[in-house]
Amino acid sequence: MYLRTVHAEHNISTLHQFIRANPLGIFTTAIESQAFPFIQSSHIPFVLDTNDKPDETDLGILRGHIARANPQAKTLIEQLKSQSGNEANPVSGTQTLSRDVMILFNGPAHHYITPKFYRETKPATGKVVPTWNYSAVQVYGRATIFYDIKAATTGAFLDKQIRDLSLQSEIEIMGNTEKPWLVDDAPASYIGILKKAIIGVQIEITDIGGKWKMSQEMGVGDQAGVAEGLEALQSDVGEEMARTVRERCKK
């Protein structure tokens, strides 16, 4: 992701907050395989683990899961089984990919920006072109895969993962603080069957960066024109984008 200085966000706390607010990440791998595509992506909702106290050196750990039937999961397992010098840990039963993976988290709204919004530059010179405003956070990291259904650590990881993710989604997304749906609300035998159909993914974040492309490169008058133009659309997306443009252009 091209991080032009005016659009870049490097504050770790801000980036973590963005991920928690937009937990559906696009998990991307690049793995040589005779049976599957080299580059694969899957949409995975993640749980982000960090220290309790703010720490700009703690990039965090992402936890997720993916369907075992997914071609990307099959490629991961195939690669791990073939990695020389990286046999499964005899204690934990886990393996770590030798190459980095990437996860992209997109913001809740994005929008086309017409040159007609630029109330200063367009009338003065006409030297403006269309663009697209959006926000995103990109993460790179080392992925440890829990795929051995016979390993106790795989069961423990998946059990914690699905419980934490369900609770996070029920409370943070649905607002069900009093009576959230819990994994235990479903039959244990049913959950046990479903757990055998997924693999766990734990990613130690090694690099993280954010991009809020919100017309910061334009002059004050053009920025105001963009915000007002988006508001004039009278849509939820327009309102959200206008708010974010004003917020980011103040920095």
Stockholm file with secondary structure:
# STOCKHOLM 1.0

chainA/1-251         MYLRTVHAEHNISTLHQFIRANPLGIFTTAIESQAFPFIQSSHIPFVLDTNDKPDETDLGILRGHIARANPQAKTLIEQLKSQSGNEANPVSGTQTLSRDVMILFNGPAHHYITPKFYRETKPATGKVVPTWNYSAVQVYGRATIFYDIKAATTGAFLDKQIRDLSLQSEIEIMGNTEKPWLVDDAPASYIGILKKAIIGVQIEITDIGGKWKMSQEMGVGDQAGVAEGLEALQSDVGEEMARTVRERCKK
#=GR chainA/1-251 SS CCCCGGGEECCHHHHHHHHHHSCEEEEEEECCCSSSCSEEEEEEECEEECCSSCCTTCCCEEEEEEETTSHHHHHHHHHHHHCTTCCCCTTTCCEECSSCEEEEEECSCCEEECGGGCTTHHHHTCCCCCEEEEEEEEEEEEEEEECCTTSHHHHHHHHHHHHHHHHHIIIIITCCCSSCCCGGGSCHHHHHHHHTTEEEEEEEEEEEEEEEESSTTSCHHHHHHHHHHHHHTCSHHHHHHHHHHHHHHTC
#=GC SS_cons         CCCCGGGEECCHHHHHHHHHHSCEEEEEEECCCSSSCSEEEEEEECEEECCSSCCTTCCCEEEEEEETTSHHHHHHHHHHHHCTTCCCCTTTCCEECSSCEEEEEECSCCEEECGGGCTTHHHHTCCCCCEEEEEEEEEEEEEEEECCTTSHHHHHHHHHHHHHHHHHIIIIITCCCSSCCCGGGSCHHHHHHHHTTEEEEEEEEEEEEEEEESSTTSCHHHHHHHHHHHHHTCSHHHHHHHHHHHHHHTC
//
